[in-house]
Amino acid sequence: MALHDIDVLLVDLSLNQVRLLLAPTANLQEISIEHGWGSEFNKLAAELERLLGIT
């Protein structure tokens, strides 16, 4: 499902799609938590949101 989310982002590269990809309940966060790098993902997501002006 996460690959589908990335494919959608590549087709529609918008801030809204980035926001959805980085959302706390999104597939990428779920995968990161399952594989032990949830904290790192959250830091990356926060930094991307800051750089892109997404709140």
C-alpha distance matrix in Angstrom:
0.0 3.8 5.4 5.1 6.4 8.9 9.9 10.7 12.7 14.5 15.6 16.6 17.8 19.1 19.8 18.0 14.7 15.4 16.4 13.2 11.2 13.9 14.3 15.3 12.8 9.7 6.7 8.9 11.8 10.7 10.0 13.3 15.1 14.3 15.6 18.6 18.1 17.3 20.7 20.3 17.1 18.9 21.9 20.0 18.3 21.8 23.5 21.3 21.8 25.5 25.8 24.2 26.1 23.2 24.3
3.8 0.0 3.8 5.3 5.0 6.4 8.7 9.9 10.7 12.5 14.5 15.3 15.7 17.1 17.4 16.2 12.8 12.8 14.0 11.3 8.6 11.0 12.2 13.4 11.7 8.2 5.2 5.8 9.3 9.2 8.1 10.7 13.2 13.0 13.8 16.4 15.4 14.7 17.8 17.1 13.7 15.8 18.5 16.4 14.9 18.6 20.0 17.8 18.7 22.2 22.4 21.1 23.2 20.5 21.8
5.4 3.8 0.0 3.8 5.4 5.1 6.1 8.6 9.8 10.5 12.5 14.2 14.8 17.0 18.0 17.3 13.5 13.7 15.8 13.4 10.6 13.4 15.2 16.8 15.4 11.7 9.0 8.9 12.7 12.9 11.1 13.4 16.4 15.9 16.0 18.8 17.6 17.5 20.5 19.2 16.0 18.5 20.7 18.0 17.0 20.7 21.5 18.9 20.3 23.8 23.4 21.9 24.4 22.1 23.9
5.1 5.3 3.8 0.0 3.8 5.4 5.0 6.2 8.6 9.8 10.7 12.2 13.7 15.6 17.1 15.7 12.1 13.3 15.2 12.4 10.4 13.9 15.1 17.2 15.3 11.7 9.7 10.7 14.2 14.3 13.4 16.0 18.5 18.2 18.9 21.7 20.5 19.8 22.8 21.7 18.3 20.2 22.6 20.1 18.4 21.9 22.9 20.1 20.8 24.5 24.2 22.1 24.4 21.9 23.7
6.4 5.0 5.4 3.8 0.0 3.8 5.5 5.2 6.3 8.8 10.1 10.5 11.4 12.8 13.7 12.3 8.7 9.7 11.4 8.7 6.7 10.3 11.6 14.0 12.6 8.9 7.8 8.6 11.8 12.7 12.5 14.5 17.0 17.5 18.3 20.5 18.9 17.7 20.4 19.4 15.8 17.3 19.7 17.1 15.0 18.4 19.6 16.7 17.2 20.9 20.8 18.7 20.8 18.1 19.9
8.9 6.4 5.1 5.4 3.8 0.0 3.8 5.4 5.0 6.3 8.8 9.8 9.8 12.0 13.2 12.9 9.1 9.2 12.0 10.3 7.5 10.7 13.1 15.7 15.0 11.2 10.0 9.3 12.8 14.3 13.3 14.6 17.8 18.4 18.4 20.5 18.5 17.9 20.2 18.6 15.1 17.1 18.9 15.8 14.3 17.9 18.3 15.3 16.5 19.9 19.2 17.3 20.0 17.9 20.2
9.9 8.7 6.1 5.0 5.5 3.8 0.0 3.8 5.4 5.1 6.4 8.7 9.8 12.6 14.7 14.3 10.6 11.6 14.5 12.7 10.7 14.2 16.2 19.0 18.0 14.2 12.9 12.8 16.4 17.4 16.4 18.1 21.2 21.4 21.5 23.9 22.0 21.6 24.0 22.3 18.9 20.9 22.6 19.5 18.0 21.4 21.7 18.4 19.5 22.9 21.9 19.7 22.4 20.5 22.9
10.7 9.9 8.6 6.2 5.2 5.4 3.8 0.0 3.8 5.4 5.2 6.1 8.1 10.1 12.4 11.3 7.8 9.9 12.4 10.4 9.5 13.3 14.8 17.9 16.8 13.3 12.9 13.3 16.5 17.8 17.5 19.2 22.0 22.6 23.1 25.3 23.4 22.3 24.6 23.2 19.6 20.9 22.8 19.9 17.7 20.9 21.5 18.0 18.4 21.9 21.2 18.5 20.8 18.5 20.9
12.7 10.7 9.8 8.6 6.3 5.0 5.4 3.8 0.0 3.8 5.4 5.1 5.1 7.4 9.4 9.3 5.7 6.9 10.1 9.2 7.9 11.2 13.3 16.7 16.5 13.0 13.1 12.7 15.6 17.6 17.4 18.3 21.2 22.4 22.6 24.4 21.9 20.9 22.7 21.0 17.5 18.7 20.2 17.0 15.0 17.9 18.2 14.6 15.1 18.5 17.5 14.9 17.4 15.5 18.2
14.5 12.5 10.5 9.8 8.8 6.3 5.1 5.4 3.8 0.0 3.8 5.6 5.6 9.1 11.7 12.4 9.2 9.9 13.5 12.9 11.3 14.3 16.9 20.1 19.9 16.3 15.9 15.1 18.3 20.2 19.4 20.3 23.6 24.5 24.2 26.1 23.6 23.1 24.9 22.8 19.5 21.2 22.2 18.8 17.3 20.3 20.0 16.3 17.5 20.5 18.9 16.5 19.4 18.1 21.2
15.6 14.5 12.5 10.7 10.1 8.8 6.4 5.2 5.4 3.8 0.0 3.8 6.1 9.2 12.5 12.6 9.8 11.7 14.8 13.9 13.2 16.5 18.5 21.9 21.4 17.9 17.7 17.6 20.8 22.4 21.9 23.2 26.2 27.0 27.1 29.2 26.9 26.1 28.0 26.1 22.7 24.1 25.3 22.0 20.2 23.0 22.9 19.2 19.8 22.9 21.3 18.5 21.0 19.6 22.5
16.6 15.3 14.2 12.2 10.5 9.8 8.7 6.1 5.1 5.6 3.8 0.0 3.8 5.8 9.2 9.2 7.0 9.4 12.2 11.8 11.9 14.9 16.6 20.3 20.1 16.9 17.5 17.5 20.2 22.2 22.2 23.3 26.0 27.3 27.7 29.3 26.8 25.6 27.2 25.6 22.1 22.9 24.1 21.0 18.7 21.1 21.2 17.4 17.4 20.4 19.1 15.9 18.1 16.5 19.4
17.8 15.7 14.8 13.7 11.4 9.8 9.8 8.1 5.1 5.6 6.1 3.8 0.0 3.8 7.0 8.4 6.6 7.5 10.7 11.4 11.0 13.4 15.7 19.4 19.8 16.7 17.6 16.8 19.2 21.7 21.7 22.1 25.0 26.6 26.7 28.0 25.1 24.0 25.2 23.3 20.0 20.8 21.5 18.2 16.2 18.4 18.0 14.2 14.5 17.3 15.6 12.5 15.1 14.1 17.3
19.1 17.1 17.0 15.6 12.8 12.0 12.6 10.1 7.4 9.1 9.2 5.8 3.8 0.0 3.8 5.3 5.3 6.4 8.6 10.0 10.7 12.6 14.3 18.1 18.8 16.3 17.9 17.3 19.2 21.9 22.5 22.7 25.2 27.2 27.6 28.5 25.6 24.0 24.9 23.3 20.0 20.1 20.8 18.0 15.5 17.1 17.0 13.3 12.7 15.4 14.2 10.7 12.4 11.2 14.3
19.8 17.4 18.0 17.1 13.7 13.2 14.7 12.4 9.4 11.7 12.5 9.2 7.0 3.8 0.0 3.8 5.4 5.0 6.0 8.6 9.7 10.5 12.0 15.7 17.0 15.0 17.2 16.4 17.6 20.6 21.6 21.3 23.6 26.0 26.5 27.0 24.0 22.0 22.5 21.2 18.0 17.5 18.2 15.7 12.9 13.9 14.2 10.7 9.4 12.0 11.4 7.8 9.0 7.5 10.6
18.0 16.2 17.3 15.7 12.3 12.9 14.3 11.3 9.3 12.4 12.6 9.2 8.4 5.3 3.8 0.0 3.8 5.4 5.0 6.2 8.6 10.0 10.4 14.2 14.9 13.1 15.6 15.6 16.7 19.2 20.7 20.9 22.8 25.0 26.0 26.7 24.1 21.8 22.7 21.9 18.5 17.8 19.1 17.1 13.8 15.0 16.1 12.9 11.1 14.2 14.4 10.9 11.4 8.8 10.9
14.7 12.8 13.5 12.1 8.7 9.1 10.6 7.8 5.7 9.2 9.8 7.0 6.6 5.3 5.4 3.8 0.0 3.8 5.3 5.0 6.1 8.7 9.8 13.6 13.8 11.2 13.0 13.0 14.7 17.1 18.0 18.6 20.9 22.7 23.5 24.7 22.1 20.2 21.6 20.6 16.9 17.0 18.6 16.1 13.1 15.2 16.2 12.8 11.9 15.4 15.2 12.1 13.6 11.1 13.3
15.4 12.8 13.7 13.3 9.7 9.2 11.6 9.9 6.9 9.9 11.7 9.4 7.5 6.4 5.0 5.4 3.8 0.0 3.8 5.4 5.0 6.2 8.5 12.2 13.3 10.8 12.6 11.5 12.9 15.9 16.7 16.5 18.9 21.1 21.6 22.3 19.5 17.6 18.6 17.3 13.9 13.9 15.1 12.5 9.6 11.8 12.5 9.0 8.6 12.1 11.9 9.3 11.2 8.8 11.4
16.4 14.0 15.8 15.2 11.4 12.0 14.5 12.4 10.1 13.5 14.8 12.2 10.7 8.6 6.0 5.0 5.3 3.8 0.0 3.8 5.5 5.3 6.0 9.7 11.1 9.6 12.4 11.8 12.3 15.2 16.8 16.6 18.3 20.8 21.8 22.1 19.5 17.0 17.8 17.2 13.8 12.8 14.4 12.7 9.1 10.6 12.3 9.5 7.7 11.3 12.3 9.7 10.4 7.1 8.6
13.2 11.3 13.4 12.4 8.7 10.3 12.7 10.4 9.2 12.9 13.9 11.8 11.4 10.0 8.6 6.2 5.0 5.4 3.8 0.0 3.8 5.5 5.1 8.8 8.9 6.8 9.6 10.0 10.9 13.1 14.8 15.4 17.0 19.1 20.4 21.3 19.1 16.6 18.2 17.9 14.2 13.7 16.1 14.4 10.9 13.0 15.1 12.5 11.1 14.8 15.8 13.4 14.2 10.8 11.8
11.2 8.6 10.6 10.4 6.7 7.5 10.7 9.5 7.9 11.3 13.2 11.9 11.0 10.7 9.7 8.6 6.1 5.0 5.5 3.8 0.0 3.8 5.7 8.9 9.1 6.0 7.6 7.0 8.6 11.1 12.1 12.5 14.7 16.6 17.5 18.6 16.2 14.2 16.0 15.3 11.5 11.9 14.2 12.0 9.1 12.1 13.7 11.1 10.9 14.7 15.2 13.3 14.9 12.0 13.4
13.9 11.0 13.4 13.9 10.3 10.7 14.2 13.3 11.2 14.3 16.5 14.9 13.4 12.6 10.5 10.0 8.7 6.2 5.3 5.5 3.8 0.0 3.8 6.5 8.3 6.4 8.7 7.2 7.2 10.6 11.9 11.3 13.1 15.8 16.6 16.9 14.2 11.8 13.0 12.5 8.8 8.4 10.7 9.1 5.8 8.5 10.7 8.7 8.3 11.9 13.1 11.9 13.1 10.2 11.1
14.3 12.2 15.2 15.1 11.6 13.1 16.2 14.8 13.3 16.9 18.5 16.6 15.7 14.3 12.0 10.4 9.8 8.5 6.0 5.1 5.7 3.8 0.0 3.8 5.4 5.1 8.6 8.6 7.6 10.1 12.6 12.4 13.2 15.9 17.5 17.7 15.6 12.5 13.8 14.3 10.9 9.6 12.5 11.9 8.3 10.1 13.0 11.7 10.1 13.6 15.5 14.1 14.5 11.0 10.7
15.3 13.4 16.8 17.2 14.0 15.7 19.0 17.9 16.7 20.1 21.9 20.3 19.4 18.1 15.7 14.2 13.6 12.2 9.7 8.8 8.9 6.5 3.8 0.0 3.8 5.7 8.8 8.9 6.3 8.3 11.4 11.0 10.8 13.7 15.6 15.4 13.8 10.3 11.6 13.0 10.1 8.3 11.8 12.2 9.2 10.5 14.0 13.5 12.2 15.2 17.6 16.9 16.9 13.6 12.5
12.8 11.7 15.4 15.3 12.6 15.0 18.0 16.8 16.5 19.9 21.4 20.1 19.8 18.8 17.0 14.9 13.8 13.3 11.1 8.9 9.1 8.3 5.4 3.8 0.0 3.8 6.7 8.4 6.6 6.9 10.4 11.2 10.8 12.8 15.4 16.0 15.0 11.8 14.0 15.4 12.3 11.4 15.0 15.1 12.2 14.1 17.3 16.5 15.3 18.6 20.7 19.5 19.8 16.3 15.4
9.7 8.2 11.7 11.7 8.9 11.2 14.2 13.3 13.0 16.3 17.9 16.9 16.7 16.3 15.0 13.1 11.2 10.8 9.6 6.8 6.0 6.4 5.1 5.7 3.8 0.0 3.8 5.6 5.6 6.5 8.9 10.2 11.1 12.7 14.7 15.9 14.6 11.9 14.5 15.0 11.5 11.5 14.9 14.0 11.3 13.9 16.6 15.1 14.5 18.1 19.5 18.2 19.1 15.7 15.8
6.7 5.2 9.0 9.7 7.8 10.0 12.9 12.9 13.1 15.9 17.7 17.5 17.6 17.9 17.2 15.6 13.0 12.6 12.4 9.6 7.6 8.7 8.6 8.8 6.7 3.8 0.0 3.8 5.5 5.0 6.2 8.6 10.0 10.6 12.4 14.3 13.5 11.6 14.8 15.0 11.6 12.8 16.1 14.9 12.9 16.1 18.3 16.7 16.9 20.5 21.5 20.3 21.7 18.6 19.1
8.9 5.8 8.9 10.7 8.6 9.3 12.8 13.3 12.7 15.1 17.6 17.5 16.8 17.3 16.4 15.6 13.0 11.5 11.8 10.0 7.0 7.2 8.6 8.9 8.4 5.6 3.8 0.0 3.8 5.4 5.2 6.1 8.6 9.9 10.7 12.3 10.6 9.2 12.2 11.8 8.3 10.1 13.1 11.5 10.1 13.6 15.4 14.0 14.8 18.2 19.0 18.3 20.1 17.4 18.2
11.8 9.3 12.7 14.2 11.8 12.8 16.4 16.5 15.6 18.3 20.8 20.2 19.2 19.2 17.6 16.7 14.7 12.9 12.3 10.9 8.6 7.2 7.6 6.3 6.6 5.6 5.5 3.8 0.0 3.8 5.4 5.0 6.2 8.6 9.9 10.5 9.0 6.5 9.4 9.9 6.7 7.6 11.1 10.7 9.2 12.0 14.5 13.9 14.3 17.4 18.9 18.5 19.8 17.0 17.0
10.7 9.2 12.9 14.3 12.7 14.3 17.4 17.8 17.6 20.2 22.4 22.2 21.7 21.9 20.6 19.2 17.1 15.9 15.2 13.1 11.1 10.6 10.1 8.3 6.9 6.5 5.0 5.4 3.8 0.0 3.8 5.5 5.3 6.2 8.7 10.1 10.0 7.9 11.4 12.5 9.9 10.9 14.4 14.3 13.0 15.7 18.2 17.7 18.0 21.1 22.6 22.2 23.3 20.4 20.2
10.0 8.1 11.1 13.4 12.5 13.3 16.4 17.5 17.4 19.4 21.9 22.2 21.7 22.5 21.6 20.7 18.0 16.7 16.8 14.8 12.1 11.9 12.6 11.4 10.4 8.9 6.2 5.2 5.4 3.8 0.0 3.8 5.4 5.1 6.2 8.7 8.6 8.0 11.7 12.0 9.6 11.9 14.9 14.2 13.7 16.8 18.7 18.1 19.1 22.1 23.2 22.9 24.6 22.0 22.3
13.3 10.7 13.4 16.0 14.5 14.6 18.1 19.2 18.3 20.3 23.2 23.3 22.1 22.7 21.3 20.9 18.6 16.5 16.6 15.4 12.5 11.3 12.4 11.0 11.2 10.2 8.6 6.1 5.0 5.5 3.8 0.0 3.8 5.5 5.3 6.2 5.0 4.6 8.1 8.2 6.4 8.9 11.6 11.3 11.4 14.3 16.1 16.0 17.3 19.9 21.0 21.4 23.0 20.7 21.0
15.1 13.2 16.4 18.5 17.0 17.8 21.2 22.0 21.2 23.6 26.2 26.0 25.0 25.2 23.6 22.8 20.9 18.9 18.3 17.0 14.7 13.1 13.2 10.8 10.8 11.1 10.0 8.6 6.2 5.3 5.4 3.8 0.0 3.8 5.4 5.2 5.8 4.2 7.7 9.4 8.4 9.6 12.6 13.4 13.3 15.5 17.8 18.2 19.0 21.5 23.1 23.5 24.7 22.2 21.8
14.3 13.0 15.9 18.2 17.5 18.4 21.4 22.6 22.4 24.5 27.0 27.3 26.6 27.2 26.0 25.0 22.7 21.1 20.8 19.1 16.6 15.8 15.9 13.7 12.8 12.7 10.6 9.9 8.6 6.2 5.1 5.5 3.8 0.0 3.8 5.7 7.8 7.7 11.2 12.5 11.5 13.3 16.2 16.5 16.5 19.1 21.2 21.3 22.3 24.9 26.3 26.6 28.0 25.4 25.2
15.6 13.8 16.0 18.9 18.3 18.4 21.5 23.1 22.6 24.2 27.1 27.7 26.7 27.6 26.5 26.0 23.5 21.6 21.8 20.4 17.5 16.6 17.5 15.6 15.4 14.7 12.4 10.7 9.9 8.7 6.2 5.3 5.4 3.8 0.0 3.8 5.8 7.6 10.7 11.0 10.8 13.3 15.5 15.6 16.4 19.0 20.5 20.8 22.4 24.7 25.8 26.4 28.1 25.9 26.1
18.6 16.4 18.8 21.7 20.5 20.5 23.9 25.3 24.4 26.1 29.2 29.3 28.0 28.5 27.0 26.7 24.7 22.3 22.1 21.3 18.6 16.9 17.7 15.4 16.0 15.9 14.3 12.3 10.5 10.1 8.7 6.2 5.2 5.7 3.8 0.0 3.8 5.8 8.0 8.9 9.7 11.8 13.5 14.4 15.6 17.6 19.2 20.1 21.6 23.5 24.9 25.9 27.4 25.4 25.3
18.1 15.4 17.6 20.5 18.9 18.5 22.0 23.4 21.9 23.6 26.9 26.8 25.1 25.6 24.0 24.1 22.1 19.5 19.5 19.1 16.2 14.2 15.6 13.8 15.0 14.6 13.5 10.6 9.0 10.0 8.6 5.0 5.8 7.8 5.8 3.8 0.0 3.8 5.5 5.3 6.3 8.7 10.1 10.7 12.2 14.3 15.5 16.5 18.3 20.0 21.2 22.4 24.0 22.2 22.4
17.3 14.7 17.5 19.8 17.7 17.9 21.6 22.3 20.9 23.1 26.1 25.6 24.0 24.0 22.0 21.8 20.2 17.6 17.0 16.6 14.2 11.8 12.5 10.3 11.8 11.9 11.6 9.2 6.5 7.9 8.0 4.6 4.2 7.7 7.6 5.8 3.8 0.0 3.8 5.5 5.0 6.2 8.7 9.8 10.3 12.2 14.2 15.2 16.2 18.2 19.9 20.8 21.9 19.8 19.5
20.7 17.8 20.5 22.8 20.4 20.2 24.0 24.6 22.7 24.9 28.0 27.2 25.2 24.9 22.5 22.7 21.6 18.6 17.8 18.2 16.0 13.0 13.8 11.6 14.0 14.5 14.8 12.2 9.4 11.4 11.7 8.1 7.7 11.2 10.7 8.0 5.5 3.8 0.0 3.8 5.4 5.1 6.3 8.7 9.9 10.6 12.5 14.3 15.3 16.6 18.5 20.0 20.9 19.2 18.7
20.3 17.1 19.2 21.7 19.4 18.6 22.3 23.2 21.0 22.8 26.1 25.6 23.3 23.3 21.2 21.9 20.6 17.3 17.2 17.9 15.3 12.5 14.3 13.0 15.4 15.0 15.0 11.8 9.9 12.5 12.0 8.2 9.4 12.5 11.0 8.9 5.3 5.5 3.8 0.0 3.8 5.4 5.1 6.2 8.6 9.9 10.6 12.3 14.2 15.3 16.5 18.2 19.7 18.5 18.7
17.1 13.7 16.0 18.3 15.8 15.1 18.9 19.6 17.5 19.5 22.7 22.1 20.0 20.0 18.0 18.5 16.9 13.9 13.8 14.2 11.5 8.8 10.9 10.1 12.3 11.5 11.6 8.3 6.7 9.9 9.6 6.4 8.4 11.5 10.8 9.7 6.3 5.0 5.4 3.8 0.0 3.8 5.4 5.0 6.0 8.5 9.8 10.4 12.0 14.0 15.2 16.2 17.8 16.0 16.5
18.9 15.8 18.5 20.2 17.3 17.1 20.9 20.9 18.7 21.2 24.1 22.9 20.8 20.1 17.5 17.8 17.0 13.9 12.8 13.7 11.9 8.4 9.6 8.3 11.4 11.5 12.8 10.1 7.6 10.9 11.9 8.9 9.6 13.3 13.3 11.8 8.7 6.2 5.1 5.4 3.8 0.0 3.8 5.4 5.0 6.0 8.5 9.8 10.4 12.1 14.2 15.2 16.0 14.1 13.8
21.9 18.5 20.7 22.6 19.7 18.9 22.6 22.8 20.2 22.2 25.3 24.1 21.5 20.8 18.2 19.1 18.6 15.1 14.4 16.1 14.2 10.7 12.5 11.8 15.0 14.9 16.1 13.1 11.1 14.4 14.9 11.6 12.6 16.2 15.5 13.5 10.1 8.7 6.3 5.1 5.4 3.8 0.0 3.8 5.5 5.2 6.2 8.7 9.9 10.5 12.3 14.2 15.2 14.2 14.2
20.0 16.4 18.0 20.1 17.1 15.8 19.5 19.9 17.0 18.8 22.0 21.0 18.2 18.0 15.7 17.1 16.1 12.5 12.7 14.4 12.0 9.1 11.9 12.2 15.1 14.0 14.9 11.5 10.7 14.3 14.2 11.3 13.4 16.5 15.6 14.4 10.7 9.8 8.7 6.2 5.0 5.4 3.8 0.0 3.8 5.5 5.1 6.1 8.5 9.8 10.5 12.1 13.9 13.1 14.1
18.3 14.9 17.0 18.4 15.0 14.3 18.0 17.7 15.0 17.3 20.2 18.7 16.2 15.5 12.9 13.8 13.1 9.6 9.1 10.9 9.1 5.8 8.3 9.2 12.2 11.3 12.9 10.1 9.2 13.0 13.7 11.4 13.3 16.5 16.4 15.6 12.2 10.3 9.9 8.6 6.0 5.0 5.5 3.8 0.0 3.8 5.5 5.1 6.1 8.5 9.9 10.4 11.8 10.1 11.0
21.8 18.6 20.7 21.9 18.4 17.9 21.4 20.9 17.9 20.3 23.0 21.1 18.4 17.1 13.9 15.0 15.2 11.8 10.6 13.0 12.1 8.5 10.1 10.5 14.1 13.9 16.1 13.6 12.0 15.7 16.8 14.3 15.5 19.1 19.0 17.6 14.3 12.2 10.6 9.9 8.5 6.0 5.2 5.5 3.8 0.0 3.8 5.5 5.1 6.1 8.7 9.9 10.3 9.1 9.2
23.5 20.0 21.5 22.9 19.6 18.3 21.7 21.5 18.2 20.0 22.9 21.2 18.0 17.0 14.2 16.1 16.2 12.5 12.3 15.1 13.7 10.7 13.0 14.0 17.3 16.6 18.3 15.4 14.5 18.2 18.7 16.1 17.8 21.2 20.5 19.2 15.5 14.2 12.5 10.6 9.8 8.5 6.2 5.1 5.5 3.8 0.0 3.8 5.4 5.0 6.1 8.5 9.7 9.8 11.0
21.3 17.8 18.9 20.1 16.7 15.3 18.4 18.0 14.6 16.3 19.2 17.4 14.2 13.3 10.7 12.9 12.8 9.0 9.5 12.5 11.1 8.7 11.7 13.5 16.5 15.1 16.7 14.0 13.9 17.7 18.1 16.0 18.2 21.3 20.8 20.1 16.5 15.2 14.3 12.3 10.4 9.8 8.7 6.1 5.1 5.5 3.8 0.0 3.8 5.4 5.1 6.0 8.3 8.1 10.3
21.8 18.7 20.3 20.8 17.2 16.5 19.5 18.4 15.1 17.5 19.8 17.4 14.5 12.7 9.4 11.1 11.9 8.6 7.7 11.1 10.9 8.3 10.1 12.2 15.3 14.5 16.9 14.8 14.3 18.0 19.1 17.3 19.0 22.3 22.4 21.6 18.3 16.2 15.3 14.2 12.0 10.4 9.9 8.5 6.1 5.1 5.4 3.8 0.0 3.8 5.5 5.2 5.8 4.6 6.5
25.5 22.2 23.8 24.5 20.9 19.9 22.9 21.9 18.5 20.5 22.9 20.4 17.3 15.4 12.0 14.2 15.4 12.1 11.3 14.8 14.7 11.9 13.6 15.2 18.6 18.1 20.5 18.2 17.4 21.1 22.1 19.9 21.5 24.9 24.7 23.5 20.0 18.2 16.6 15.3 14.0 12.1 10.5 9.8 8.5 6.1 5.0 5.4 3.8 0.0 3.8 5.5 5.1 6.2 7.5
25.8 22.4 23.4 24.2 20.8 19.2 21.9 21.2 17.5 18.9 21.3 19.1 15.6 14.2 11.4 14.4 15.2 11.9 12.3 15.8 15.2 13.1 15.5 17.6 20.7 19.5 21.5 19.0 18.9 22.6 23.2 21.0 23.1 26.3 25.8 24.9 21.2 19.9 18.5 16.5 15.2 14.2 12.3 10.5 9.9 8.7 6.1 5.1 5.5 3.8 0.0 3.8 5.6 7.8 10.3
24.2 21.1 21.9 22.1 18.7 17.3 19.7 18.5 14.9 16.5 18.5 15.9 12.5 10.7 7.8 10.9 12.1 9.3 9.7 13.4 13.3 11.9 14.1 16.9 19.5 18.2 20.3 18.3 18.5 22.2 22.9 21.4 23.5 26.6 26.4 25.9 22.4 20.8 20.0 18.2 16.2 15.2 14.2 12.1 10.4 9.9 8.5 6.0 5.2 5.5 3.8 0.0 3.8 5.5 8.9
26.1 23.2 24.4 24.4 20.8 20.0 22.4 20.8 17.4 19.4 21.0 18.1 15.1 12.4 9.0 11.4 13.6 11.2 10.4 14.2 14.9 13.1 14.5 16.9 19.8 19.1 21.7 20.1 19.8 23.3 24.6 23.0 24.7 28.0 28.1 27.4 24.0 21.9 20.9 19.7 17.8 16.0 15.2 13.9 11.8 10.3 9.7 8.3 5.8 5.1 5.6 3.8 0.0 3.8 6.4
23.2 20.5 22.1 21.9 18.1 17.9 20.5 18.5 15.5 18.1 19.6 16.5 14.1 11.2 7.5 8.8 11.1 8.8 7.1 10.8 12.0 10.2 11.0 13.6 16.3 15.7 18.6 17.4 17.0 20.4 22.0 20.7 22.2 25.4 25.9 25.4 22.2 19.8 19.2 18.5 16.0 14.1 14.2 13.1 10.1 9.1 9.8 8.1 4.6 6.2 7.8 5.5 3.8 0.0 3.8
24.3 21.8 23.9 23.7 19.9 20.2 22.9 20.9 18.2 21.2 22.5 19.4 17.3 14.3 10.6 10.9 13.3 11.4 8.6 11.8 13.4 11.1 10.7 12.5 15.4 15.8 19.1 18.2 17.0 20.2 22.3 21.0 21.8 25.2 26.1 25.3 22.4 19.5 18.7 18.7 16.5 13.8 14.2 14.1 11.0 9.2 11.0 10.3 6.5 7.5 10.3 8.9 6.4 3.8 0.0
